[in-house]
Amino acid sequence: MVDNNTYKVGLYIRLSREDEDNNGESESITNQRNYLLEYVKNNHFILIDEYVDDGFTGTNFERPAFKRMIKDIELGKINCVITKDMSRLGRDYIGIGTYMEKYFPEHNIRYIAVNDNIDLKDGKIDNMAPIRAVFNDYYAKDISDKVKSTITNKKRNGQFLGGVPPYGYKFESDDNHYKLVIDEETSIVVKRMFNMFVGGKSLKYIADTLTSENIPIPSIHKNLNRGLKSTAYGVWQTRTIDEILKNPTYIGNLTQGRRKKINYKIKKVVRVPKEQWIVCENTHEPIIDKETFEQVQNIYEKNKSLKRSKNHLLLSGFIYCKECGHRIGISQSSNKKFYCSCNYYKKYSKLGLCTPHSIPYNVLEDIILKEIRKECKKSVKGDKFKDIIKSNDKKEKAKVNLIQLIKQKKQDIENTKNAIDDLYIEKLKKNISSERYTSVYNKLNSEFNVLNEDLKALETDYSYLLGNVKNSPSINYTKAVNEYLALKNPTRELLANLIDKIVIDEDKNIQIYYKIKKAW
């Protein structure tokens, strides 16, 4: 859970001559520091450092303490910046916009301007923040929104606005890029993709076939230069085939808006949910008939159901290849039996990048469960375990003990809170240095948070005891312990609590990595 004690705080404090002269109230460094320390204390943040620029203008960011703060952000020393108000961070509004809407979100920095009620938690930007503090930058945002609105309206009116036409199509002419027409050369390839998929061929089979026939991938066909070329450049990818098979553009319904930028400052592109796509029907000549397209979509739905059923296998997702580090998948053969084999090998078998690591699933599951049972029996003594459970079932005694523990924990929390308050007063009186205050405060704050978590756990136990254990029937402890140690009817949840992963090498040697020590 992300709470305030997860954030490592840096306080940024700035004062310039114009601030002191123009404001009615004192904007001294001392007042800013005390104000922010009070805020940190009340919200139980972890205080790491403070950055003070005394006598530096806010119209630029060439300030020594500000630069040191940015360096600490890059080093991961702090992940939260707090100022008294936004003007303390700077008065260059375009620069402030860059930090608030681009730099801080990209670096996972939470920014808080206390007096302005601005808190960019989880990179979420309040629309009022740029209006209030970055008015000039908001103008650019407003223009961007208007342009985006105009583009969206054109898309809804059936005008193609992409820089490159979808594979299988081309622009109507050099002067008209809004209209798509069929590209006779590549549309044949699109038809082959649909026909092969309907005929039962997998995405991998289709991609391998096109690659083996030296058919240029879309980026090569369009003479696009898309940055650094990997060793797989020129090889058809299953994702490319997948996107083509799901695109309604190929039945004459122009489909746009399948990707978007995070915001107008960040170039990163993310995928958009299908229900948010902009689809305009009958805008151009189709390559694929609607019946074939619907048949393909139905196959996708059936494949999803099949994948969901396979996920019920106990070891699914736990098995890894020792040689290449990729997952070992579980697939069903024609004889209805399940087998495990390296996913990386299956995907690039012709390139010899790994070996099959093939093993029958039922054999593997038997080996794994037998090994875990052995460890359970070796690590947990049944009689001792039974005695512990029995002693914990003395309801009245347990209830009294919990009440006493909760009372003591609440007292410890109150004492720690008082210690934090006393420490803060000593800081205001200048009886301790800033360094000493930060060190002691963080220790006390850490204790405070641990005590609160302990209290929640105790209260949960107490509620369970009153609501469930009080009216529960008598328990056959011997049977319960034996079933646990025998690991009968294990669930994926139980397995996830016991082990981290299972690694198999090419000689079929199996190693189990436990989440907890073997000696429970």
Buried (B, 14 or more C-beta within 10 A) or exposed (E): EEEBBEBBBBBBBBBBEEBEEEEEEEBBBEBBBBBBBBBBBEBBBBBBBBBBBEEBBBEEBEBEBBEBBBEBBEEEEBBBBBBBBBBBBBBBBEBBBBBBBBBBBEBEBBBBBBEBEBBBEEBEBBEEBBEBBBEEBBEBBEEBEEEEEEBBEBBBEBBBBEEBBBBBBBBBEEEEBBBBBBBEEBBEBBBBBBBBBBEEBEBBBBBBBBBEEEBBBBBEBBEEEEEEEEEEEEBBBBEBBBBBBBBBBBBBBBBBBBEEEBBBBEEEEEEBEEEEBBBBEEBBEBBBEEEBBEEBEEBEEEEEEEEEEBEEBBBBBBBBBBBBEBBBBBEBEEEEEBBBBBBBBBBBBEEEBBBBBBBEBEEBBEBBBEBBBEBBEEEBBBEEBBEEEEEEBEEEEBBEEBEEBBEEBBEBBEEBBEBBEEBBEBBEEEEBEBEEBBEBBBEBBBBBBBBBEBBEEBBEBBEEBEEEBEEEEEEEBEEEBEEBBEBEEBEBEBBEEBBEBBBBEBEEEBEBEEEEEEEE
